[in-house]
Amino acid sequence: MHYLKPYSMKTRILLLILVTGIFSSARGQNTIELTFIAFDSIAYVQLDSIKIMNRTQGGETVLYWPDTALSIYYVGMPDISKGDNSFQVFQNYPNPVADQTTVSLYVPEKDKVSITVTDNLGRMIVQTEKVLDKGKHSFRFSPGGGNLYFFTARWQGQGHSIRILQAGFHSGRTATLEYTGSEDYFPQLKAIEDIQDFSFSPGDELLYIGYAGTYQSGMLDSPEENTTYIFRFDTNIPCPGTPMVYYEGQVYNTIKVFSQCWLKENLNVGTMISGSQNQSDNGIIEKYCYENEPDSCAKYGGLYQWNEMMQYTSQQGVQGICPPGWHLPTDEEWKVLEGAVDSQYGIGDNMWDNWAYRGYDAGANLKTSSGWSTIGNGTDLFDFAGLPGGYRNSFSGFFVMVGIGGKWWASSEASGMYAWNRGLSNTMKVDRQYNLSITKAAGLSVRCLRDY
């Protein structure tokens, strides 16, 4: 139901963003290369556009196919034309390549430049050397029958590489590289005003949203180095390569919801203690079972206080009590899930920044289609299987809401005493909340999200 139909020609998209910030360097700048690839379970998918939102500072920018290269330069960037001794290779344009593409490089002073082009198997496709004067130099590259190439240039012991992706297919054609000329000035670059005031500093969390037709897929990261991200447009299937997880004597299924991979069941790990007690930092994972009945944990999973779940740290997104390779979802990651499954409000919509009940039908689409009270069953459209496991009240230690509602922790604090959580109940919406009855001392369900 939620698969993209494969394209008639297998296509692949490479989205390259050069994010340049002021790092603690005497030279003044570094460059982070972010590569994005999109596909479903069958074929590569060509994105219509991609939105990049800075969730820390605010601001966003949108790239439209085929304009898939973006450079962001900050105040304080050295002026290469005035003597900065920096050898550079710039991302080719256009990329991906239909027939031919231009690659440019900057040489700080006259000397020999060695250039190699290899394919994704490491085979040498093109090799050449040329003495180049100081300045910008351009080459025209025509790919052969491969899909992915690596262009590497070396000058005075410095080497830089870029990835070149071919969108079409040219079986039997020989790849060629042709020198097309030089310029004695640094290339004109997009100013910060031209990219909708988008800015980036190290440590900022970025939200990436890929669009293909009526579908969208999102992911979050705080990039620190060159990284390749994969947008996925398949859902309602087990996570590729990880259909099940075996952890602490339990077996968990997995479910793919576009670019996120979730455990399909609530976590059930640890030793049961009475709901009248608080869980403690004693080196043993402790859990509550609804009404102190072990069978409730088998059906709905365990209930955990926030600090126990976090294993007594406050750093959001940590592994906590999740299996290795998995982590506790942040408030922002819950927002991505909600936007991915709602039919009216998409990923990144400011609707998800509100609290209390939000969205249109995200709640219904996340709930199981049975097991709730008569008016509360959902559609379980994405096989997330949200159950009405109830929760433990933080003040009385009593258990409430089983069969009517369920609540799941986020690993993000709302304040010193409170943490964000998600609630499903007899509505179609999702409840994002923290309130007096849901302090960190409450006992809520836990879902784990696979690391990117």
Secondary structure by P-SEA (a helix, b strand, c coil): cccccccccbbbbbbbbbccccccccccbbbbbbbbbbbcccbbbbbcbbbbbcccccccccccccccbbbbbcccccccccccccccccccccccccccbbbbbbbccbbbbbbbbbcccccccccccccccccbbbbbbbbccccbbbbbbbcccbbbbbbbbbccccccbbbbbbbccccccccccccccccccccccccbbbbbbbbccccccccccccccbbbbbbbcccccccccccccccccbbbbbbbccccccccccccccbbbbcccccccccbbbbbcccccaaaaaaccbbbccccccccccccccccccccccccccaaaaaaaaaaccccccccccccccccccccccccccccccccccccccccccccccccbbbbbcccccccccccbbbbbbccccccccccccccccccbbbbcccccccccbbbbbbbbbcc
